Amino acid sequence: MKEYRGRVPDSIEELLKLKGVGRKTANLVVTRGYNKPGICVDTHVHRITNRWGYVKTKTPEGTEFALREKLPKRYWKEINGLLVAFGQGICRPQSPFCSRCSVSKYCKRVGVKRWR
């Protein structure tokens, strides 16, 4: 309260200084709360972009930094919303619905052992 005068910080770096705030939450706050560029990487964004072969990372944080280098900035704020719904309905963690997927011909299916 004292350091930020009761105002939520508007930068990822400052948000990360707050106890309990990680990169996903910090990116979410700057993109949704302040309409600034950021990439909110959750389990869906991490899994799907690696499954596609678009990035090759081991952690969500690694995925965020790889996407910052590769993904055009105009898509940063919207990638999370798009891939969450896609990951819940089509590109599921176990046995994804590749037969229903409109981008399956571009997907490398990294780590996919079984699909429908």
ChimeraX commands (.cxc) that place a marker at each C-alpha (Angstrom):
marker #1 position 0.00,0.00,0.00 radius 0.5
marker #1 position 2.72,2.44,1.00 radius 0.5
marker #1 position 5.18,1.75,-1.83 radius 0.5
marker #1 position 2.58,1.94,-4.61 radius 0.5
marker #1 position 0.26,4.44,-2.88 radius 0.5
marker #1 position -2.63,1.99,-2.99 radius 0.5
marker #1 position -2.41,1.58,-6.77 radius 0.5
marker #1 position -1.76,-1.72,-8.57 radius 0.5
marker #1 position 1.56,-1.47,-10.45 radius 0.5
marker #1 position 1.29,-1.32,-14.25 radius 0.5
marker #1 position 4.50,-3.11,-15.19 radius 0.5
marker #1 position 5.41,-6.78,-15.11 radius 0.5
marker #1 position 8.65,-6.02,-13.29 radius 0.5
marker #1 position 6.90,-4.16,-10.46 radius 0.5
marker #1 position 4.09,-6.71,-10.20 radius 0.5
marker #1 position 6.63,-9.51,-9.82 radius 0.5
marker #1 position 7.96,-7.81,-6.70 radius 0.5
marker #1 position 4.63,-8.47,-4.98 radius 0.5
marker #1 position 4.43,-11.64,-2.89 radius 0.5
marker #1 position 2.47,-14.37,-4.65 radius 0.5
marker #1 position 2.47,-12.74,-8.10 radius 0.5
marker #1 position 4.05,-14.80,-10.86 radius 0.5
marker #1 position 4.59,-14.11,-14.54 radius 0.5
marker #1 position 1.17,-15.38,-15.64 radius 0.5
marker #1 position -0.69,-13.09,-13.23 radius 0.5
marker #1 position 1.60,-10.13,-13.94 radius 0.5
marker #1 position 1.01,-10.48,-17.68 radius 0.5
marker #1 position -2.72,-10.83,-17.11 radius 0.5
marker #1 position -2.83,-7.63,-15.05 radius 0.5
marker #1 position -0.89,-5.55,-17.57 radius 0.5
marker #1 position -2.84,-6.85,-20.58 radius 0.5
marker #1 position -6.36,-6.80,-19.11 radius 0.5
marker #1 position -6.00,-4.08,-16.53 radius 0.5
marker #1 position -3.76,-1.63,-18.37 radius 0.5
marker #1 position -4.17,-2.69,-22.02 radius 0.5
marker #1 position -0.40,-3.05,-22.39 radius 0.5
marker #1 position 1.40,-5.76,-24.36 radius 0.5
marker #1 position 2.06,-9.01,-22.56 radius 0.5
marker #1 position 1.77,-12.75,-23.09 radius 0.5
marker #1 position -0.19,-14.63,-20.46 radius 0.5
marker #1 position 1.13,-18.18,-20.63 radius 0.5
marker #1 position -0.93,-20.79,-18.85 radius 0.5
marker #1 position -0.90,-24.55,-19.24 radius 0.5
marker #1 position -2.86,-24.36,-22.53 radius 0.5
marker #1 position -0.58,-21.82,-24.22 radius 0.5
marker #1 position 2.49,-23.72,-23.05 radius 0.5
marker #1 position 1.20,-27.14,-24.13 radius 0.5
marker #1 position -0.30,-26.14,-27.48 radius 0.5
marker #1 position 2.51,-23.94,-28.80 radius 0.5
marker #1 position 4.99,-26.69,-27.93 radius 0.5
marker #1 position 2.74,-29.40,-29.40 radius 0.5
marker #1 position 2.51,-27.43,-32.63 radius 0.5
marker #1 position 6.30,-27.18,-32.69 radius 0.5
marker #1 position 6.05,-23.38,-32.76 radius 0.5
marker #1 position 8.30,-23.20,-29.69 radius 0.5
marker #1 position 10.41,-25.80,-27.91 radius 0.5
marker #1 position 10.44,-25.04,-24.20 radius 0.5
marker #1 position 10.21,-26.88,-20.91 radius 0.5
marker #1 position 8.38,-24.32,-18.78 radius 0.5
marker #1 position 5.60,-21.75,-19.16 radius 0.5
marker #1 position 8.15,-19.01,-18.43 radius 0.5
marker #1 position 10.38,-20.33,-21.21 radius 0.5
marker #1 position 7.36,-20.37,-23.50 radius 0.5
marker #1 position 6.56,-16.75,-22.67 radius 0.5
marker #1 position 10.08,-15.60,-23.57 radius 0.5
marker #1 position 10.17,-17.74,-26.74 radius 0.5
marker #1 position 6.82,-16.31,-27.85 radius 0.5
marker #1 position 8.02,-12.76,-27.15 radius 0.5
marker #1 position 10.79,-13.42,-29.67 radius 0.5
marker #1 position 8.70,-15.18,-32.30 radius 0.5
marker #1 position 5.04,-14.16,-32.10 radius 0.5
marker #1 position 4.10,-10.82,-33.68 radius 0.5
marker #1 position 3.28,-8.32,-30.93 radius 0.5
marker #1 position -0.23,-7.70,-32.26 radius 0.5
marker #1 position -1.17,-11.25,-31.12 radius 0.5
marker #1 position 0.34,-11.14,-27.65 radius 0.5
marker #1 position -2.76,-10.05,-25.74 radius 0.5
marker #1 position -5.16,-12.42,-27.48 radius 0.5
marker #1 position -3.20,-15.68,-27.67 radius 0.5
marker #1 position -4.20,-16.79,-24.19 radius 0.5
marker #1 position -7.94,-16.36,-24.72 radius 0.5
marker #1 position -7.81,-18.15,-28.05 radius 0.5
marker #1 position -5.74,-21.09,-26.87 radius 0.5
marker #1 position -7.58,-21.64,-23.59 radius 0.5
marker #1 position -10.85,-22.34,-25.40 radius 0.5
marker #1 position -9.02,-24.34,-28.08 radius 0.5
marker #1 position -7.17,-26.35,-25.43 radius 0.5
marker #1 position -10.31,-27.13,-23.45 radius 0.5
marker #1 position -12.34,-28.25,-26.45 radius 0.5
marker #1 position -10.05,-29.56,-29.20 radius 0.5
marker #1 position -6.37,-29.71,-28.30 radius 0.5
marker #1 position -6.85,-31.45,-24.98 radius 0.5
marker #1 position -3.90,-32.61,-22.86 radius 0.5
marker #1 position -4.67,-36.31,-23.30 radius 0.5
marker #1 position -5.95,-37.68,-26.61 radius 0.5
marker #1 position -6.68,-34.43,-28.46 radius 0.5
marker #1 position -9.38,-34.26,-31.14 radius 0.5
marker #1 position -6.99,-33.94,-34.10 radius 0.5
marker #1 position -9.76,-35.11,-36.47 radius 0.5
marker #1 position -11.78,-31.98,-35.54 radius 0.5
marker #1 position -8.84,-29.57,-35.59 radius 0.5
marker #1 position -8.70,-26.96,-38.33 radius 0.5
marker #1 position -4.91,-26.58,-37.99 radius 0.5
marker #1 position -3.96,-30.26,-37.62 radius 0.5
marker #1 position -2.15,-30.31,-40.98 radius 0.5
marker #1 position 0.30,-27.72,-39.58 radius 0.5
marker #1 position 0.73,-29.41,-36.19 radius 0.5
marker #1 position 3.82,-31.48,-35.43 radius 0.5
marker #1 position 1.98,-33.25,-32.57 radius 0.5
marker #1 position 5.05,-33.05,-30.36 radius 0.5
marker #1 position 4.57,-35.37,-27.41 radius 0.5
marker #1 position 1.17,-36.64,-28.60 radius 0.5
marker #1 position 1.01,-40.40,-28.28 radius 0.5
marker #1 position -2.72,-40.87,-28.86 radius 0.5
marker #1 position -5.32,-38.73,-30.61 radius 0.5
marker #1 position -8.86,-38.98,-31.88 radius 0.5
marker link #1:1,2 radius 0.2
marker link #1:2,3 radius 0.2
marker link #1:3,4 radius 0.2
marker link #1:4,5 radius 0.2
marker link #1:5,6 radius 0.2
marker link #1:6,7 radius 0.2
marker link #1:7,8 radius 0.2
marker link #1:8,9 radius 0.2
marker link #1:9,10 radius 0.2
marker link #1:10,11 radius 0.2
marker link #1:11,12 radius 0.2
marker link #1:12,13 radius 0.2
marker link #1:13,14 radius 0.2
marker link #1:14,15 radius 0.2
marker link #1:15,16 radius 0.2
marker link #1:16,17 radius 0.2
marker link #1:17,18 radius 0.2
marker link #1:18,19 radius 0.2
marker link #1:19,20 radius 0.2
marker link #1:20,21 radius 0.2
marker link #1:21,22 radius 0.2
marker link #1:22,23 radius 0.2
marker link #1:23,24 radius 0.2
marker link #1:24,25 radius 0.2
marker link #1:25,26 radius 0.2
marker link #1:26,27 radius 0.2
marker link #1:27,28 radius 0.2
marker link #1:28,29 radius 0.2
marker link #1:29,30 radius 0.2
marker link #1:30,31 radius 0.2
marker link #1:31,32 radius 0.2
marker link #1:32,33 radius 0.2
marker link #1:33,34 radius 0.2
marker link #1:34,35 radius 0.2
marker link #1:35,36 radius 0.2
marker link #1:36,37 radius 0.2
marker link #1:37,38 radius 0.2
marker link #1:38,39 radius 0.2
marker link #1:39,40 radius 0.2
marker link #1:40,41 radius 0.2
marker link #1:41,42 radius 0.2
marker link #1:42,43 radius 0.2
marker link #1:43,44 radius 0.2
marker link #1:44,45 radius 0.2
marker link #1:45,46 radius 0.2
marker link #1:46,47 radius 0.2
marker link #1:47,48 radius 0.2
marker link #1:48,49 radius 0.2
marker link #1:49,50 radius 0.2
marker link #1:50,51 radius 0.2
marker link #1:51,52 radius 0.2
marker link #1:52,53 radius 0.2
marker link #1:53,54 radius 0.2
marker link #1:54,55 radius 0.2
marker link #1:55,56 radius 0.2
marker link #1:56,57 radius 0.2
marker link #1:57,58 radius 0.2
marker link #1:58,59 radius 0.2
marker link #1:59,60 radius 0.2
marker link #1:60,61 radius 0.2
marker link #1:61,62 radius 0.2
marker link #1:62,63 radius 0.2
marker link #1:63,64 radius 0.2
marker link #1:64,65 radius 0.2
marker link #1:65,66 radius 0.2
marker link #1:66,67 radius 0.2
marker link #1:67,68 radius 0.2
marker link #1:68,69 radius 0.2
marker link #1:69,70 radius 0.2
marker link #1:70,71 radius 0.2
marker link #1:71,72 radius 0.2
marker link #1:72,73 radius 0.2
marker link #1:73,74 radius 0.2
marker link #1:74,75 radius 0.2
marker link #1:75,76 radius 0.2
marker link #1:76,77 radius 0.2
marker link #1:77,78 radius 0.2
marker link #1:78,79 radius 0.2
marker link #1:79,80 radius 0.2
marker link #1:80,81 radius 0.2
marker link #1:81,82 radius 0.2
marker link #1:82,83 radius 0.2
marker link #1:83,84 radius 0.2
marker link #1:84,85 radius 0.2
marker link #1:85,86 radius 0.2
marker link #1:86,87 radius 0.2
marker link #1:87,88 radius 0.2
marker link #1:88,89 radius 0.2
marker link #1:89,90 radius 0.2
marker link #1:90,91 radius 0.2
marker link #1:91,92 radius 0.2
marker link #1:92,93 radius 0.2
marker link #1:93,94 radius 0.2
marker link #1:94,95 radius 0.2
marker link #1:95,96 radius 0.2
marker link #1:96,97 radius 0.2
marker link #1:97,98 radius 0.2
marker link #1:98,99 radius 0.2
marker link #1:99,100 radius 0.2
marker link #1:100,101 radius 0.2
marker link #1:101,102 radius 0.2
marker link #1:102,103 radius 0.2
marker link #1:103,104 radius 0.2
marker link #1:104,105 radius 0.2
marker link #1:105,106 radius 0.2
marker link #1:106,107 radius 0.2
marker link #1:107,108 radius 0.2
marker link #1:108,109 radius 0.2
marker link #1:109,110 radius 0.2
marker link #1:110,111 radius 0.2
marker link #1:111,112 radius 0.2
marker link #1:112,113 radius 0.2
marker link #1:113,114 radius 0.2
marker link #1:114,115 radius 0.2
marker link #1:115,116 radius 0.2
view
